[in-house]
């Protein structure tokens, strides 16, 4: 079955975002890391999410970074993607440890990695199982 098309024969906008050249995803990942390191230098960054909500923010942010890197690599080499995300998370925590008003946290790193592993698992299962409409029907 062909991918869905809009009335003018083109893919819907959101679906077209998944067909960009890899360099755009690499640029998005670089922007994420840059904003993470630059934005994390500010004192207010530590209090953006009160209580346990910061762990959810870590989970979502690093899951999104993982998805962007998955798209950049077209889903190849998932362990390299996981290693790259772990390196970014480690650098982020070490960067926070050097700031007087922030602190490094193993729990933050754990939330980062949980988001990355969840995203990789979801993306891998989606690839293996395929779209429901394209799976062969069992008799």
N, CA, C and O atoms as a DFTB+ gen file, in Angstrom:
556 C
 N C O
     1  1       0.847      -1.183       0.000
     2  2       0.000       0.000       0.000
     3  2       0.889       1.243       0.000
     4  3       1.855       1.326       0.758
     5  1       0.562       2.175      -0.832
     6  2       1.342       3.407      -0.977
     7  2       1.129       4.309       0.235
     8  3       0.079       4.246       0.873
     9  1       2.134       5.165       0.565
    10  2       1.954       6.095       1.678
    11  2       0.815       7.062       1.382
    12  3       0.537       7.368       0.222
    13  1       0.158       7.540       2.430
    14  2      -0.972       8.452       2.208
    15  2      -0.539       9.736       1.518
    16  3       0.559      10.244       1.743
    17  1      -1.406      10.238       0.692
    18  2      -1.161      11.486      -0.038
    19  2      -2.312      12.458       0.234
    20  3      -3.435      12.046       0.524
    21  1      -2.014      13.730       0.136
    22  2      -3.067      14.723       0.301
    23  2      -3.771      14.918      -1.049
    24  3      -3.451      14.242      -2.027
    25  1      -4.706      15.825      -1.087
    26  2      -5.481      16.057      -2.313
    27  2      -4.622      16.529      -3.479
    28  3      -4.928      16.245      -4.637
    29  1      -3.550      17.250      -3.172
    30  2      -2.697      17.756      -4.254
    31  2      -1.636      16.738      -4.672
    32  3      -0.761      17.058      -5.476
    33  1      -1.703      15.517      -4.139
    34  2      -0.792      14.462      -4.550
    35  2       0.504      14.399      -3.764
    36  3       1.335      13.526      -4.013
    37  1       0.689      15.305      -2.826
    38  2       1.901      15.297      -2.001
    39  2       1.617      14.634      -0.663
    40  3       0.468      14.465      -0.255
    41  1       2.709      14.263       0.011
    42  2       2.561      13.722       1.360
    43  2       2.098      14.822       2.295
    44  3       2.422      15.989       2.079
    45  1       1.341      14.471       3.339
    46  2       1.024      15.471       4.361
    47  2       2.311      15.994       4.990
    48  3       3.317      15.287       5.041
    49  1       2.273      17.226       5.462
    50  2       3.464      17.902       5.966
    51  2       4.196      17.086       7.025
    52  3       5.411      16.912       6.934
    53  1       3.479      16.584       8.025
    54  2       4.154      15.869       9.101
    55  2       4.838      14.607       8.597
    56  3       5.929      14.277       9.061
    57  1       4.227      13.897       7.662
    58  2       4.872      12.707       7.111
    59  2       6.093      13.078       6.282
    60  3       7.057      12.315       6.228
    61  1       6.065      14.229       5.640
    62  2       7.210      14.631       4.828
    63  2       8.438      14.927       5.694
    64  3       9.561      14.884       5.192
    65  1       8.249      15.227       6.985
    66  2       9.379      15.471       7.881
    67  2      10.210      14.211       8.089
    68  3      11.382      14.301       8.456
    69  1       9.624      13.040       7.861
    70  2      10.344      11.789       8.048
    71  2      11.108      11.372       6.799
    72  3      11.727      10.308       6.786
    73  1      11.078      12.178       5.760
    74  2      11.756      11.841       4.508
    75  2      12.829      12.868       4.143
    76  3      13.211      12.985       2.979
    77  1      13.302      13.596       5.121
    78  2      14.336      14.597       4.861
    79  2      15.691      13.921       4.695
    80  3      15.879      12.796       5.157
    81  1      16.631      14.586       4.047
    82  2      17.997      14.048       3.979
    83  2      18.610      13.969       5.386
    84  3      18.288      14.789       6.246
    85  1      19.483      12.994       5.620
    86  2      20.060      12.805       6.962
    87  2      20.729      14.040       7.540
    88  3      20.734      14.215       8.758
    89  1      21.295      14.902       6.701
    90  2      22.012      16.065       7.237
    91  2      21.089      16.982       8.048
    92  3      21.553      17.663       8.963
    93  1      19.804      17.007       7.729
    94  2      18.867      17.835       8.482
    95  2      18.662      17.279       9.896
    96  3      18.549      18.043      10.855
    97  1      18.615      15.960      10.020
    98  2      18.460      15.344      11.329
    99  2      19.724      15.521      12.165
   100  3      19.654      15.739      13.375
   101  1      20.875      15.427      11.511
   102  2      22.139      15.648      12.218
   103  2      22.198      17.095      12.709
   104  3      22.632      17.354      13.832
   105  1      21.766      18.026      11.879
   106  2      21.733      19.439      12.285
   107  2      20.780      19.641      13.463
   108  3      21.085      20.396      14.386
   109  1      19.639      18.976      13.435
   110  2      18.680      19.088      14.543
   111  2      19.273      18.523      15.830
   112  3      19.087      19.100      16.901
   113  1      19.981      17.405      15.736
   114  2      20.620      16.822      16.912
   115  2      21.702      17.756      17.440
   116  3      21.828      17.934      18.652
   117  1      22.486      18.354      16.542
   118  2      23.509      19.307      16.960
   119  2      22.910      20.528      17.637
   120  3      23.452      21.028      18.622
   121  1      21.797      21.004      17.110
   122  2      21.100      22.137      17.723
   123  2      20.613      21.769      19.120
   124  3      20.719      22.570      20.049
   125  1      20.082      20.562      19.267
   126  2      19.620      20.081      20.572
   127  2      20.767      20.098      21.579
   128  3      20.623      20.622      22.684
   129  1      21.891      19.531      21.197
   130  2      23.044      19.457      22.105
   131  2      23.552      20.861      22.430
   132  3      23.870      21.157      23.582
   133  1      23.629      21.719      21.426
   134  2      24.071      23.089      21.668
   135  2      23.159      23.831      22.627
   136  3      23.628      24.499      23.548
   137  1      21.863      23.715      22.412
   138  2      20.905      24.379      23.303
   139  2      20.962      23.788      24.707
   140  3      20.803      24.501      25.698
   141  1      21.185      22.499      24.781
   142  2      21.291      21.832      26.076
   143  2      22.473      22.384      26.872
   144  3      22.341      22.700      28.054
   145  1      23.610      22.495      26.223
   146  2      24.804      22.967      26.931
   147  2      24.767      24.463      27.194
   148  3      25.179      24.910      28.265
   149  1      24.283      25.239      26.241
   150  2      24.213      26.694      26.438
   151  2      23.101      27.050      27.416
   152  3      23.298      27.850      28.332
   153  1      21.930      26.448      27.212
   154  2      20.809      26.735      28.102
   155  2      21.025      26.232      29.513
   156  3      20.537      26.828      30.473
   157  1      21.763      25.127      29.645
   158  2      22.019      24.562      30.966
   159  2      22.949      25.389      31.826
   160  3      23.060      25.147      33.028
   161  1      23.626      26.370      31.223
   162  2      24.543      27.227      31.991
   163  2      23.794      28.252      32.828
   164  3      24.383      28.858      33.723
   165  1      22.529      28.459      32.561
   166  2      21.763      29.488      33.262
   167  2      21.152      28.920      34.539
   168  3      20.708      27.773      34.585
   169  1      21.144      29.745      35.556
   170  2      20.670      29.310      36.868
   171  2      19.209      28.858      36.828
   172  3      18.833      27.921      37.532
   173  1      18.398      29.506      36.025
   174  2      16.975      29.171      35.958
   175  2      16.726      27.790      35.354
   176  3      15.661      27.211      35.567
   177  1      17.683      27.259      34.612
   178  2      17.486      25.972      33.944
   179  2      17.261      24.842      34.936
   180  3      16.562      23.878      34.624
   181  1      17.837      24.943      36.116
   182  2      17.689      23.893      37.111
   183  2      16.310      23.825      37.720
   184  3      15.939      22.793      38.278
   185  1      15.537      24.895      37.629
   186  2      14.217      24.910      38.251
   187  2      13.062      24.988      37.274
   188  3      11.957      25.372      37.657
   189  1      13.294      24.634      36.027
   190  2      12.221      24.709      35.037
   191  2      11.081      23.749      35.331
   192  3       9.915      24.073      35.104
   193  1      11.416      22.573      35.833
   194  2      10.410      21.547      36.098
   195  2      10.499      21.148      37.560
   196  3      11.503      20.573      37.980
   197  1       9.466      21.444      38.347
   198  2       9.522      21.142      39.777
   199  2       9.377      19.639      40.051
   200  3       8.742      18.908      39.291
   201  1       9.975      19.212      41.140
   202  2       9.809      17.838      41.609
   203  2      10.206      16.793      40.582
   204  3      11.206      16.936      39.878
   205  1       9.412      15.752      40.512
   206  2       9.684      14.641      39.611
   207  2       9.414      14.932      38.150
   208  3       9.724      14.102      37.295
   209  1       8.849      16.084      37.838
   210  2       8.559      16.416      36.440
   211  2       9.832      16.573      35.624
   212  3       9.816      16.410      34.404
   213  1      10.931      16.887      36.292
   214  2      12.182      17.034      35.554
   215  2      12.618      15.702      34.956
   216  3      13.235      15.675      33.892
   217  1      12.302      14.590      35.633
   218  2      12.657      13.278      35.090
   219  2      11.852      12.978      33.824
   220  3      12.368      12.392      32.873
   221  1      10.598      13.384      33.828
   222  2       9.780      13.216      32.623
   223  2      10.332      14.060      31.486
   224  3      10.357      13.621      30.336
   225  1      10.776      15.270      31.805
   226  2      11.374      16.140      30.781
   227  2      12.653      15.513      30.223
   228  3      12.881      15.550      29.014
   229  1      13.481      14.943      31.083
   230  2      14.696      14.248      30.628
   231  2      14.320      13.072      29.732
   232  3      14.908      12.884      28.667
   233  1      13.339      12.281      30.166
   234  2      12.888      11.113      29.417
   235  2      12.442      11.508      28.012
   236  3      12.846      10.888      27.028
   237  1      11.614      12.534      27.924
   238  2      11.084      12.979      26.629
   239  2      12.184      13.585      25.763
   240  3      12.273      13.276      24.575
   241  1      13.016      14.435      26.338
   242  2      14.056      15.108      25.549
   243  2      15.045      14.112      24.959
   244  3      15.386      14.201      23.779
   245  1      15.503      13.174      25.762
   246  2      16.489      12.217      25.250
   247  2      15.841      11.147      24.374
   248  3      16.505      10.566      23.515
   249  1      14.565      10.885      24.581
   250  2      13.851      10.021      23.644
   251  2      13.724      10.690      22.283
   252  3      13.857      10.040      21.246
   253  1      13.467      11.992      22.296
   254  2      13.373      12.743      21.034
   255  2      14.734      12.813      20.336
   256  3      14.817      12.663      19.117
   257  1      15.797      13.039      21.108
   258  2      17.141      13.049      20.516
   259  2      17.443      11.695      19.874
   260  3      18.008      11.638      18.782
   261  1      17.076      10.626      20.534
   262  2      17.283       9.284      19.995
   263  2      16.518       9.100      18.687
   264  3      17.050       8.539      17.729
   265  1      15.275       9.569      18.646
   266  2      14.467       9.440      17.429
   267  2      15.082      10.235      16.278
   268  3      15.088       9.772      15.137
   269  1      15.591      11.413      16.571
   270  2      16.221      12.232      15.529
   271  2      17.475      11.535      14.993
   272  3      17.713      11.516      13.785
   273  1      18.267      10.969      15.893
   274  2      19.463      10.246      15.443
   275  2      19.095       8.974      14.678
   276  3      19.803       8.580      13.751
   277  1      18.006       8.340      15.058
   278  2      17.505       7.166      14.328
   279  2      17.160       7.566      12.894
   280  3      17.507       6.869      11.941
   281  1      16.479       8.687      12.760
   282  2      16.121       9.162      11.422
   283  2      17.372       9.553      10.629
   284  3      17.442       9.322       9.422
   285  1      18.349      10.140      11.302
   286  2      19.589      10.530      10.617
   287  2      20.317       9.309      10.066
   288  3      20.879       9.351       8.972
   289  1      20.302       8.236      10.826
   290  2      20.998       7.027      10.401
   291  2      20.102       6.026       9.697
   292  3      20.518       4.903       9.410
   293  1      18.862       6.438       9.418
   294  2      17.889       5.561       8.754
   295  2      17.696       4.255       9.521
   296  3      17.427       3.212       8.925
   297  1      17.836       4.317      10.854
   298  2      17.576       3.162      11.697
   299  2      18.684       2.130      11.747
   300  3      18.518       1.058      12.330
   301  1      19.804       2.447      11.140
   302  2      20.919       1.506      11.176
   303  2      21.756       1.765      12.430
   304  3      21.797       2.888      12.932
   305  1      22.405       0.748      12.919
   306  2      23.339       0.819      14.044
   307  2      22.710       1.419      15.314
   308  3      23.164       2.457      15.796
   309  1      21.680       0.779      15.846
   310  2      21.013       1.322      17.041
   311  2      21.925       1.408      18.262
   312  3      21.735       2.282      19.108
   313  1      22.906       0.524      18.369
   314  2      23.797       0.595      19.530
   315  2      24.704       1.822      19.452
   316  3      25.075       2.382      20.484
   317  1      25.058       2.238      18.253
   318  2      25.833       3.485      18.112
   319  2      24.984       4.690      18.484
   320  3      25.471       5.648      19.084
   321  1      23.723       4.630      18.125
   322  2      22.810       5.717      18.497
   323  2      22.714       5.792      20.008
   324  3      22.796       6.875      20.588
   325  1      22.538       4.637      20.649
   326  2      22.440       4.609      22.109
   327  2      23.728       5.111      22.752
   328  3      23.679       5.837      23.745
   329  1      24.871       4.735      22.201
   330  2      26.155       5.201      22.741
   331  2      26.290       6.711      22.578
   332  3      26.780       7.386      23.484
   333  1      25.866       7.249      21.444
   334  2      25.950       8.701      21.227
   335  2      25.051       9.444      22.209
   336  3      25.449      10.470      22.761
   337  1      23.854       8.938      22.428
   338  2      22.933       9.586      23.371
   339  2      23.497       9.486      24.791
   340  3      23.404      10.444      25.559
   341  1      24.077       8.340      25.146
   342  2      24.682       8.189      26.476
   343  2      25.831       9.176      26.663
   344  3      26.005       9.741      27.742
   345  1      26.607       9.377      25.612
   346  2      27.716      10.334      25.684
   347  2      27.191      11.752      25.891
   348  3      27.734      12.499      26.705
   349  1      26.145      12.126      25.167
   350  2      25.557      13.467      25.338
   351  2      25.016      13.622      26.761
   352  3      25.217      14.663      27.387
   353  1      24.335      12.600      27.274
   354  2      23.785      12.664      28.631
   355  2      24.903      12.786      29.661
   356  3      24.788      13.548      30.621
   357  1      25.975      12.040      29.464
   358  2      27.111      12.095      30.387
   359  2      27.774      13.471      30.351
   360  3      28.097      14.036      31.396
   361  1      27.975      14.002      29.158
   362  2      28.572      15.336      29.029
   363  2      27.674      16.378      29.684
   364  3      28.167      17.301      30.332
   365  1      26.367      16.239      29.523
   366  2      25.429      17.174      30.138
   367  2      25.542      17.134      31.662
   368  3      25.588      18.179      32.311
   369  1      25.586      15.948      32.221
   370  2      25.689      15.841      33.686
   371  2      27.043      16.338      34.190
   372  3      27.113      16.997      35.227
   373  1      28.108      16.028      33.471
   374  2      29.426      16.530      33.876
   375  2      29.492      18.049      33.764
   376  3      30.121      18.716      34.586
   377  1      28.838      18.587      32.743
   378  2      28.774      20.045      32.581
   379  2      28.042      20.668      33.768
   380  3      28.465      21.699      34.292
   381  1      26.954      20.045      34.185
   382  2      26.207      20.568      35.331
   383  2      27.037      20.508      36.608
   384  3      26.905      21.370      37.476
   385  1      27.891      19.494      36.726
   386  2      28.718      19.355      37.936
   387  2      29.739      20.487      38.065
   388  3      30.215      20.768      39.165
   389  1      30.075      21.130      36.962
   390  2      31.057      22.216      37.007
   391  2      30.422      23.559      37.364
   392  3      31.135      24.535      37.595
   393  1      29.104      23.617      37.411
   394  2      28.412      24.870      37.699
   395  2      28.043      24.934      39.176
   396  3      27.617      23.936      39.757
   397  1      28.208      26.111      39.787
   398  2      27.935      26.275      41.220
   399  2      26.460      26.073      41.558
   400  3      26.138      25.545      42.623
   401  1      25.578      26.480      40.680
   402  2      24.152      26.469      40.974
   403  2      23.428      25.244      40.419
   404  3      22.204      25.157      40.524
   405  1      24.152      24.306      39.837
   406  2      23.561      23.066      39.312
   407  2      24.312      21.894      39.929
   408  3      25.375      22.072      40.523
   409  1      23.765      20.722      39.790
   410  2      24.459      19.529      40.275
   411  2      24.193      18.372      39.317
   412  3      23.145      18.297      38.676
   413  1      25.160      17.484      39.241
   414  2      25.006      16.278      38.419
   415  2      24.160      15.281      39.192
   416  3      24.193      15.238      40.422
   417  1      23.408      14.488      38.459
   418  2      22.521      13.529      39.111
   419  2      22.502      12.218      38.334
   420  3      22.284      12.196      37.123
   421  1      22.732      11.142      39.050
   422  2      22.627       9.817      38.425
   423  2      21.190       9.542      38.014
   424  3      20.948       8.838      37.034
   425  1      20.233      10.093      38.756
   426  2      18.820       9.898      38.404
   427  2      18.478      10.589      37.091
   428  3      17.705      10.059      36.292
   429  1      19.048      11.768      36.863
   430  2      18.844      12.449      35.575
   431  2      19.406      11.597      34.445
   432  3      18.765      11.427      33.408
   433  1      20.606      11.063      34.650
   434  2      21.222      10.209      33.632
   435  2      20.359       8.968      33.391
   436  3      20.189       8.541      32.249
   437  1      19.819       8.392      34.464
   438  2      18.959       7.216      34.320
   439  2      17.693       7.557      33.525
   440  3      17.250       6.769      32.690
   441  1      17.118       8.727      33.789
   442  2      15.926       9.142      33.037
   443  2      16.274       9.382      31.573
   444  3      15.490       9.049      30.685
   445  1      17.447       9.959      31.318
   446  2      17.904      10.162      29.938
   447  2      17.999       8.829      29.204
   448  3      17.502       8.683      28.088
   449  1      18.641       7.867      29.843
   450  2      18.853       6.572      29.199
   451  2      17.548       5.792      29.074
   452  3      17.358       5.059      28.103
   453  1      16.656       5.940      30.035
   454  2      15.349       5.273      29.929
   455  2      14.582       5.813      28.725
   456  3      13.948       5.047      27.999
   457  1      14.636       7.128      28.509
   458  2      13.986       7.711      27.337
   459  2      14.605       7.216      26.049
   460  3      13.895       6.914      25.090
   461  1      15.938       7.129      26.020
   462  2      16.638       6.664      24.820
   463  2      16.310       5.205      24.522
   464  3      16.023       4.852      23.379
   465  1      16.353       4.363      25.541
   466  2      16.081       2.937      25.342
   467  2      14.630       2.709      24.938
   468  3      14.348       1.865      24.087
   469  1      13.717       3.447      25.537
   470  2      12.304       3.316      25.164
   471  2      12.091       3.734      23.715
   472  3      11.386       3.053      22.971
   473  1      12.688       4.838      23.314
   474  2      12.543       5.300      21.925
   475  2      13.140       4.284      20.955
   476  3      12.525       3.966      19.938
   477  1      14.330       3.775      21.259
   478  2      14.960       2.782      20.382
   479  2      14.109       1.517      20.284
   480  3      13.949       0.955      19.201
   481  1      13.573       1.078      21.400
   482  2      12.727      -0.122      21.393
   483  2      11.490       0.099      20.539
   484  3      11.137      -0.750      19.720
   485  1      10.830       1.240      20.729
   486  2       9.636       1.545      19.945
   487  2       9.962       1.614      18.454
   488  3       9.248       1.035      17.636
   489  1      11.024       2.309      18.103
   490  2      11.390       2.464      16.693
   491  2      11.800       1.135      16.065
   492  3      11.476       0.859      14.910
   493  1      12.516       0.315      16.832
   494  2      12.922      -0.996      16.311
   495  2      11.697      -1.897      16.112
   496  3      11.579      -2.566      15.086
   497  1      10.799      -1.914      17.081
   498  2       9.589      -2.731      16.935
   499  2       8.726      -2.254      15.775
   500  3       8.131      -3.059      15.058
   501  1       8.666      -0.960      15.601
   502  2       7.895      -0.412      14.475
   503  2       8.495      -0.865      13.150
   504  3       7.769      -1.177      12.206
   505  1       9.818      -0.899      13.086
   506  2      10.481      -1.354      11.860
   507  2      10.245      -2.846      11.640
   508  3       9.928      -3.270      10.529
   509  1      10.400      -3.643      12.701
   510  2      10.269      -5.099      12.573
   511  2       8.833      -5.500      12.266
   512  3       8.586      -6.330      11.392
   513  1       7.897      -4.913      12.983
   514  2       6.498      -5.290      12.800
   515  2       5.862      -4.606      11.602
   516  3       4.898      -5.118      11.034
   517  1       6.388      -3.463      11.218
   518  2       5.851      -2.723      10.077
   519  2       4.528      -2.056      10.407
   520  3       4.001      -2.179      11.513
   521  1       4.024      -1.368       9.449
   522  2       2.723      -0.714       9.597
   523  2       1.638      -1.792       9.629
   524  3       1.752      -2.788       8.915
   525  1       0.604      -1.620      10.427
   526  2      -0.464      -2.632      10.466
   527  2      -1.067      -2.904       9.094
   528  3      -1.458      -4.037       8.812
   529  1      -1.149      -1.896       8.239
   530  2      -1.779      -2.076       6.929
   531  2      -0.875      -2.843       5.943
   532  3      -1.345      -3.325       4.913
   533  1       0.439      -2.954       6.273
   534  2       1.342      -3.616       5.345
   535  2       1.724      -5.029       5.794
   536  3       2.399      -5.751       5.059
   537  1       1.294      -5.429       7.001
   538  2       1.602      -6.777       7.474
   539  2       0.759      -7.793       6.721
   540  3      -0.406      -7.531       6.419
   541  1       1.337      -8.949       6.415
   542  2       0.537      -9.974       5.771
   543  2      -0.528     -10.504       6.739
   544  3      -0.279     -10.680       7.932
   545  1      -1.682     -10.744       6.205
   546  2      -2.772     -11.249       7.046
   547  2      -2.583     -12.725       7.293
   548  3      -2.255     -13.480       6.378
   549  1      -2.789     -13.138       8.533
   550  2      -2.666     -14.562       8.856
   551  2      -4.006     -15.237       8.588
   552  3      -5.069     -14.648       8.784
   553  1      -3.929     -16.474       8.140
   554  2      -5.155     -17.191       7.785
   555  2      -5.802     -17.824       8.954
   556  3      -6.844     -18.463       8.812
